[in-house]
Amino acid sequence: MGLVETSTFDALKATWEAERLAPLTKRFPERRERFTTSSDDIEVRTLYTPADLAGDAPGELAESAEERYLRTLGFPGDYPLTRGVQPNMYRGRLWTMRQYAGFGTAGESNTRYKYLIAQGQTGLSVAFDLPTQIGYDADHDFAEGEVGKVGVSISSLQDMETLLDGIALDKVSISMTINAPAAVLLAMTVAVAKKQGVPVKELRGTVQNDLLKEYIARGTYIYPPGPSMRLITDIFRYCAAEIPKWNTISISGYHIREAGSTAVQEVAFTLANGIAYVQQAIDAGLDVDRFAGQLSFFFNAHNNFLEEVAKFRAARRMWATIMRRRFGARRPESWRLRFHTQTGGSTLTAQQADNNIVRVTLQALAAVLGGTQSLHTNARDEALALPTEHAVEIALRTQQIIAHESGAADTVDPLGGSYYIEWLTDEIERRANAYIARIDELGGALAAVEQGYIQREIQEAAYKTQRAIEKGDQVVVGVNRFQTDEVFDGELLRVDESVRAEQTARLQRLRATRDNERVHNVLAALEDAAQQPDAALMPLFVDAVEAYATLGEICDALRRVFGEYAPESWV
């Protein structure tokens, strides 16, 4: 295939611009002076052509289309994995359809999970309440007013047994959005599986277990960064040996985006965190090819449809390159960026709540076209309250319609080859790599967090977006344009305050009937092991939960050794 002279191509394009484009734009001026993606400094031009994908050689397009394809895209399932982690993607198996759910007591949440499974959901995604997320039992003073409010309350193995009652853990994968106490909740899941007679090696699921993003964007941390990184690595080691099908971490860009980052920052900061976790595990003596296949990622899907598709493709290519070149991973499974996607919670509006169905549909479709392995679609009423069953059903049906009626899942990477998509994939990769280089200069992600660099970058991006919305430069339908006097008149889900009283009573009965000497001994052993830097903690967490030590008691044992993290202000 012959090379095309750049000068000839440029001349043809200039003629088109002068004779075809300019007269029309004179009659019909463009809607805005400057078009950008949600990453405001990425300007979107009127047209993209093969020249925008050219190499660096002067005077000609540097590569044939086939050569560039093999270098930057590759076939699906092959390095650099731009087009997808599996050769046939959704033609063989659809993505896992999850609905993030959990509220009130374990019994109430169990009922919701069984309903969702009956409606066709193929994996559970567990939301925990705030006390659980920060390692406090439901009867702790700090838990007042928060028990069961933003997720299910889990204080002991007894609660986890109720939560997973009647759910076959060898058939349903369990994703748990839990970070600081992730090891304890994983231990509870292991204990329930053993009680069900399910071989632990057959368990499938994920613990989020991503503490760096908690320091950056979310705040549900307990311990300082050093001990937190130790706990993360401990899970890597345990699962590599005991639960090979379990995803040991969900390296999360979702919360970074919810905090106000751009799409480029979401990719850059998430992968920088991933680099830190991999390096920590290698430094602890783990073989990269032993644990890398159990890493997973968690991304946001926002409204700028084509940017989101390009973002997912760029992240996948970047991670394959990082694992292969930076860390020397040899197994193709170690190069794969497998990710869960959740539609953007911060994009939902209380005004004209039905508009959220449209937003979620676009975001979900972007995730599918970007090659996600797992997907949660937000419900239309989540800007107002926890979602109702009816709203959740609509959200799940959205995924099912995309899967079975849209045709989007019938071919691999259907937008691949679009000049704009490929240019934007390259541009996001270039800008995200520049961020990672800057983070490397600062000493890595942990050092960048401790210095406040990542937090400041996100704060500045969030402020810029908010100002654009307030000025009307960024349109939010129903909020700053196309407003109505509509008032939401649908049903809202409310969690009753009696949940805390019920949970407190359960805890009192548990503490009165368990073997408290056994609890004392296992907590003492855990506290002693925590003081030894190389001691494995996961087996002791399993022992502790099986003795019915509570979440708060286990986390307190670690608090006495590790202390608690107190962040500085970077404003």
Secondary structure, DSSP 8 states (H G I E B T S, - for coil): ----BHHHHHHHHHHHIIIIIHHHHHHS--S-S--B-SSTTSB--S---GGGG--S-TTB-SS-HHHHIIIII-STTSTT-TT-SSSSGGGTS--EEEEEE--BSHHHHHHHHHHHHHTT--EEEE-B-HHHHTT--TTSGGGTTTTTTSSB---SHHHHHHHTTT--TTTSEEEE---TTHHHHHHHHHHHHHHHT--GGG--EEE----HHIIIII----S-HHHHHHHHHHHHHHHHHH-TTEE-EEEE-HHHHHTT--HHHHHHHHHHHHHHHHHHHHHTT--HHHHGGGEEEEEEE-S-HHHHHHHHHHHHHHHHHIIIIIS---SHHHH---EEEEE-GGG--STTTTHHHHHHHHHHHHHHHTT-SEEE---TTTTTSB--HHHHHHHHHHHHHHHHTSSTTSSSSTTTT-HHHHHHHHHHHHHHHHHHHHHHHHTSHHHHHHTTHHHHHHHHHHHHHHHHHHHTSS--BTTTBS-------S--B---THHHHHHHHHHHHHHHHS-HHHHHHHHHHHHHHHTSTT---HHHHHHHHHTT--HHHHHHHHHHHH---------
